[in-house]
Amino acid sequence: MGNKKITIADIAREANVGIGTVSRVLNNSLHVSEETRKKVLEVVKKRQYTPSGAASRLARQEVGPPTVGLLLPDIGNHYFFEIFETIYGTLRNLGIDLIIFNYERHNPALIRKILDAQVSALLIFAFKLDRTEVDLLNSRNVRSLYIDYHEKGESCIVVDNVYGGELAARYLVEKGVKNPCYVQGKPAESPNEKRLRGFTNYLYLHGYKKVPIYESTLNEKEAYQVGLEIANNSNHDGVFCYCDDIAVGVIQAIRDSNKEIRVVGFDGLRATRYLKLSTVSQQPSTIGERAAKMVVELMEHEGEPVAKVEEFKPILLDRNS
């Protein structure tokens, strides 16, 4: 490694363990096997590693809690925020800090910044890292967990969006809707195709014809205008919205227009309860709790963890909207 200063991440990479495991060894934690402890200490001795700064405080048992990074592509997305809120609370109760990084495009420099923060693991919301970014994380043995995105060979938490679309269609059919439509997100995100497929497949099986599609950004004001268009310039009697953020604007426009049009959203945000909006709930708090526990399992796993995919089935919250 030349004259480059050895870091705790270098020790983790050479010992083939996570940063959190090295931290526990240096902190004389009992939650490490004797074999792993010996392997880490051998690397520490070979590299003549001397903790400094935060790592020094760790060795003196004065270190703060381990840290998990979280990559959010859209910090204003209410669904993501409700998951994050639960993750934060769960990790805090376990004595683990959480750092949020706002991610808008592929950016290896941001990944290097995350690595400089010496996080033990990384949560990735709703998008795929590219090969360069993955290699950077792997070079430091930083474990990662995808949320709301299925990446082959990686640990993921996903929702069955096709089934969710079927639930929305069944809801409208059972409410007597004869001419439904769909409002997709703009730009259309990866779950959109699956939700629409589940929605239209169920409708076609029950004798419905082509389903008209509208679109809106995840902005209540724009969704309100789309709702006005549906209410005043069409003969639709039912609407399925890609997400609750869109459904909130659409249902308010319909109510302001005094039209009898059924509306069902998707996500299960808390606000829908007070708006009496029916929604296909992804159960964000349940996903958040499971994500927090899975990332801790990844941090504590000795050696290379086996990729695990957990798929949640959404549920319908019928509020007769």
C-alpha positions as CSV (number, residue, x, y, z in Angstrom):
1,M,0.0,0.0,0.0
2,G,3.1,2.3,-0.3
3,N,3.2,5.4,1.9
4,K,-0.6,5.8,1.8
5,K,-2.0,6.0,5.3
6,I,-3.8,2.8,6.3
7,T,-7.4,3.2,7.2
8,I,-10.0,1.0,9.0
9,A,-11.5,0.5,5.5
10,D,-8.2,-0.9,4.2
11,I,-8.1,-3.3,7.1
12,A,-11.6,-4.4,6.4
13,R,-10.9,-5.0,2.7
14,E,-7.8,-7.1,3.4
15,A,-9.4,-9.1,6.1
16,N,-12.5,-9.6,3.9
17,V,-14.9,-8.4,6.6
18,G,-17.1,-5.3,6.9
19,I,-15.9,-2.0,8.4
20,G,-18.3,-2.6,11.3
21,T,-16.6,-6.0,12.1
22,V,-13.2,-4.3,12.3
23,S,-14.6,-1.7,14.6
24,R,-16.0,-4.3,16.9
25,V,-12.6,-6.1,17.0
26,L,-10.8,-2.9,17.8
27,N,-13.4,-2.2,20.4
28,N,-13.0,-5.6,22.0
29,S,-16.7,-6.5,21.3
30,L,-17.9,-9.9,22.3
31,H,-20.0,-10.1,19.1
32,V,-17.2,-11.3,16.9
33,S,-16.0,-14.9,16.5
34,E,-12.5,-15.8,17.7
35,E,-11.5,-16.8,14.2
36,T,-12.6,-13.4,12.8
37,R,-10.9,-11.5,15.6
38,K,-7.7,-13.3,15.0
39,K,-7.8,-12.7,11.2
40,V,-8.5,-8.9,11.7
41,L,-5.8,-8.5,14.3
42,E,-3.3,-10.3,12.1
43,V,-3.9,-7.7,9.3
44,V,-3.7,-4.9,11.8
45,K,-0.3,-6.2,13.0
46,K,1.0,-6.9,9.5
47,R,0.0,-3.4,8.3
48,Q,1.2,-1.8,11.5
49,Y,-2.1,0.0,11.7
50,T,-2.4,2.7,14.4
51,P,-5.9,4.1,14.8
52,S,-6.2,7.9,14.6
53,G,-9.0,10.4,14.9
54,A,-12.3,8.6,15.1
55,A,-10.6,5.2,14.8
56,S,-8.4,6.1,17.8
57,R,-11.4,6.9,19.9
58,L,-12.9,3.6,18.8
59,A,-9.8,1.7,20.1
60,R,-10.1,3.5,23.4
61,Q,-13.8,2.5,23.5
62,E,-14.8,6.1,23.2
63,V,-16.1,5.8,19.6
64,G,-19.5,7.0,18.6
65,P,-22.0,4.5,17.0
66,P,-21.4,2.8,13.7
67,T,-22.8,4.6,10.7
68,V,-25.1,3.6,7.8
69,G,-25.3,5.7,4.6
70,L,-28.6,6.2,2.8
71,L,-28.8,7.2,-0.9
72,L,-32.0,9.0,-1.8
73,P,-32.7,10.0,-5.5
74,D,-35.6,12.3,-4.4
75,I,-35.6,13.7,-0.9
76,G,-39.0,15.2,-1.4
77,N,-40.7,11.8,-2.1
78,H,-43.2,11.3,0.7
79,Y,-43.1,7.5,0.4
80,F,-39.4,7.4,0.6
81,F,-39.4,9.7,3.6
82,E,-41.8,7.5,5.5
83,I,-39.6,4.5,5.0
84,F,-36.5,6.6,5.9
85,E,-38.3,7.8,9.1
86,T,-38.8,4.3,10.3
87,I,-35.2,3.2,9.3
88,Y,-33.9,6.2,11.3
89,G,-35.9,5.4,14.4
90,T,-35.0,1.7,14.3
91,L,-31.3,2.2,13.8
92,R,-31.2,5.0,16.5
93,N,-32.7,2.5,19.0
94,L,-29.8,0.1,18.0
95,G,-27.2,2.8,18.6
96,I,-26.4,3.3,14.8
97,D,-26.1,6.6,13.1
98,L,-27.6,7.4,9.7
99,I,-26.2,9.8,7.1
100,I,-28.4,10.8,4.1
101,F,-26.9,11.5,0.7
102,N,-29.0,13.1,-2.0
103,Y,-28.3,11.3,-5.3
104,E,-29.4,12.7,-8.6
105,R,-27.2,10.9,-11.2
106,H,-24.4,8.4,-11.4
107,N,-21.5,10.1,-9.6
108,P,-18.4,8.1,-8.5
109,A,-17.2,11.2,-6.6
110,L,-20.2,11.0,-4.3
111,I,-19.5,7.3,-3.7
112,R,-15.9,8.3,-2.7
113,K,-17.3,10.9,-0.3
114,I,-19.5,8.2,1.2
115,L,-16.4,6.0,1.6
116,D,-14.5,8.8,3.2
117,A,-17.3,8.9,5.8
118,Q,-16.4,5.2,6.6
119,V,-19.9,4.0,6.6
120,S,-20.4,0.3,7.5
121,A,-23.2,-0.2,5.0
122,L,-25.2,1.7,2.4
123,L,-29.0,1.7,1.7
124,I,-29.9,2.5,-1.9
125,F,-33.4,3.8,-2.7
126,A,-35.1,3.0,-6.0
127,F,-32.3,3.0,-8.5
128,K,-29.3,1.0,-9.7
129,L,-25.6,1.9,-9.1
130,D,-23.4,1.5,-12.1
131,R,-20.4,-0.8,-12.2
132,T,-17.8,1.8,-11.3
133,E,-19.8,2.8,-8.2
134,V,-20.3,-0.9,-7.2
135,D,-16.6,-1.6,-7.6
136,L,-15.8,1.4,-5.3
137,L,-18.0,0.0,-2.6
138,N,-16.7,-3.5,-3.0
139,S,-13.1,-2.2,-2.7
140,R,-13.9,-1.1,0.9
141,N,-16.1,-4.0,1.7
142,V,-19.1,-1.7,2.2
143,R,-22.3,-3.8,2.2
144,S,-25.3,-2.5,0.4
145,L,-29.1,-3.0,0.4
146,Y,-31.4,-1.9,-2.4
147,I,-34.9,-0.7,-1.4
148,D,-37.7,-0.6,-3.9
149,Y,-35.4,-1.9,-6.7
150,H,-34.6,-5.4,-7.7
151,E,-30.9,-5.8,-8.6
152,K,-29.8,-9.3,-9.5
153,G,-27.1,-10.7,-7.2
154,E,-27.7,-8.0,-4.6
155,S,-29.7,-7.9,-1.3
156,C,-33.0,-6.2,-2.0
157,I,-36.4,-5.3,-0.5
158,V,-39.1,-5.0,-3.2
159,V,-42.8,-4.8,-3.4
160,D,-45.0,-6.9,-5.8
161,N,-46.1,-4.0,-8.0
162,V,-48.0,-6.2,-10.4
163,Y,-50.2,-7.5,-7.6
164,G,-50.6,-4.0,-6.4
165,G,-52.0,-3.0,-9.7
166,E,-54.4,-5.9,-9.6
167,L,-55.6,-4.8,-6.2
168,A,-56.4,-1.3,-7.5
169,A,-58.3,-2.7,-10.5
170,R,-60.3,-5.1,-8.2
171,Y,-61.2,-2.2,-6.0
172,L,-62.6,-0.1,-8.8
173,V,-64.4,-3.1,-10.4
174,E,-66.0,-4.0,-7.0
175,K,-67.1,-0.3,-6.6
176,G,-69.0,-0.5,-9.9
177,V,-66.6,1.5,-12.1
178,K,-67.3,1.1,-15.8
179,N,-64.8,3.4,-17.4
180,P,-61.5,3.6,-15.5
181,C,-58.3,5.4,-16.4
182,Y,-54.8,5.5,-15.1
183,V,-52.5,8.4,-14.1
184,Q,-48.9,7.5,-14.4
185,G,-45.9,9.3,-13.0
186,K,-43.8,11.7,-15.2
187,P,-41.2,10.7,-15.9
188,A,-42.4,7.1,-15.7
189,E,-40.4,5.2,-13.1
190,S,-39.5,1.5,-13.1
191,P,-42.5,0.4,-10.9
192,N,-44.9,2.2,-13.3
193,E,-44.9,-0.5,-15.9
194,K,-45.6,-3.3,-13.4
195,R,-48.4,-1.4,-11.7
196,L,-50.0,-0.6,-15.0
197,R,-49.6,-4.2,-16.2
198,G,-51.3,-5.6,-13.1
199,F,-54.1,-3.0,-13.4
200,T,-54.9,-3.6,-17.1
201,N,-54.5,-7.4,-17.0
202,Y,-57.1,-7.6,-14.3
203,L,-59.5,-5.3,-16.1
204,Y,-59.1,-7.1,-19.4
205,L,-59.8,-10.4,-17.7
206,H,-63.1,-8.9,-16.5
207,G,-64.2,-7.6,-19.9
208,Y,-62.9,-4.1,-19.8
209,K,-61.4,-2.6,-22.9
210,K,-58.5,-0.2,-23.5
211,V,-57.5,1.9,-20.4
212,P,-56.8,5.6,-21.1
213,I,-53.5,6.9,-19.6
214,Y,-52.9,10.4,-18.2
215,E,-49.6,11.5,-16.6
216,S,-48.5,13.9,-13.9
217,T,-45.3,14.7,-12.0
218,L,-45.3,13.8,-8.3
219,N,-46.6,17.2,-7.5
220,E,-50.0,17.8,-6.0
221,K,-50.6,21.0,-7.9
222,E,-50.0,19.4,-11.4
223,A,-52.0,16.4,-10.3
224,Y,-54.8,18.7,-9.4
225,Q,-54.9,20.0,-12.9
226,V,-54.9,16.4,-14.3
227,G,-57.8,15.7,-11.9
228,L,-59.7,18.6,-13.3
229,E,-59.2,17.4,-16.9
230,I,-60.5,13.9,-15.9
231,A,-63.5,15.4,-14.1
232,N,-64.5,18.0,-16.7
233,N,-63.4,16.6,-20.0
234,S,-64.1,12.8,-19.9
235,N,-66.6,10.2,-18.9
236,H,-64.4,8.3,-16.5
237,D,-65.9,7.1,-13.3
238,G,-62.8,5.7,-11.8
239,V,-59.1,6.6,-11.5
240,F,-56.0,4.6,-10.4
241,C,-53.0,6.9,-9.6
242,Y,-49.4,5.7,-9.8
243,C,-48.8,7.0,-6.3
244,D,-50.5,8.8,-3.4
245,D,-48.7,12.1,-4.1
246,I,-50.6,12.2,-7.5
247,A,-53.8,10.8,-6.0
248,V,-54.0,13.6,-3.4
249,G,-54.2,16.2,-6.1
250,V,-56.5,14.2,-8.3
251,I,-59.1,13.5,-5.6
252,Q,-59.2,17.1,-4.5
253,A,-59.9,18.3,-8.0
254,I,-62.7,15.7,-8.4
255,R,-64.2,16.7,-5.1
256,D,-64.0,20.3,-6.0
257,S,-65.8,19.5,-9.3
258,N,-68.6,17.7,-7.4
259,K,-68.1,14.6,-9.6
260,E,-68.8,11.0,-8.6
261,I,-65.5,9.5,-9.6
262,R,-63.7,6.8,-7.6
263,V,-60.1,7.3,-6.9
264,V,-57.4,4.9,-5.6
265,G,-53.8,5.7,-4.9
266,F,-50.7,3.7,-4.3
267,D,-48.1,3.8,-1.4
268,G,-50.1,3.9,1.8
269,L,-48.9,7.3,3.1
270,R,-50.2,8.4,6.5
271,A,-51.9,11.5,5.0
272,T,-54.3,9.3,2.9
273,R,-56.0,8.3,6.2
274,Y,-57.1,11.9,6.9
275,L,-58.1,12.5,3.3
276,K,-60.2,9.4,3.3
277,L,-58.4,8.2,0.2
278,S,-58.3,4.5,-0.7
279,T,-54.8,3.3,-1.5
280,V,-52.8,0.2,-2.2
281,S,-50.4,0.3,0.7
282,Q,-46.8,-0.7,0.4
283,Q,-46.7,-0.5,4.2
284,P,-43.7,1.9,4.3
285,S,-43.2,1.5,8.1
286,T,-43.0,-2.3,7.8
287,I,-40.5,-2.0,4.9
288,G,-38.5,0.5,6.9
289,E,-38.3,-1.8,10.0
290,R,-37.2,-4.7,7.8
291,A,-34.6,-2.7,5.9
292,A,-33.0,-1.5,9.1
293,K,-32.8,-5.1,10.4
294,M,-31.4,-6.4,7.1
295,V,-28.7,-3.8,6.9
296,V,-27.6,-4.6,10.4
297,E,-27.5,-8.3,9.5
298,L,-25.3,-7.3,6.5
299,M,-23.0,-5.2,8.6
300,E,-22.5,-8.0,11.2
301,H,-22.1,-10.9,8.7
302,E,-18.6,-12.3,8.8
303,G,-17.2,-13.0,5.3
304,E,-19.2,-12.4,2.1
305,P,-22.9,-12.3,2.8
306,V,-25.3,-14.2,0.5
307,A,-27.6,-12.0,-1.4
308,K,-31.2,-12.0,-0.1
309,V,-34.3,-10.7,-1.8
310,E,-37.5,-10.0,0.3
311,E,-40.7,-9.3,-1.6
312,F,-43.6,-7.6,0.2
313,K,-47.2,-8.0,-0.9
314,P,-49.1,-4.7,-0.8
315,I,-52.5,-4.5,0.9
316,L,-55.6,-2.5,0.0
317,L,-56.8,0.2,2.4
318,D,-60.5,0.7,1.4
319,R,-61.7,4.2,2.5
320,N,-64.6,4.2,0.0
321,S,-63.1,7.1,-2.1
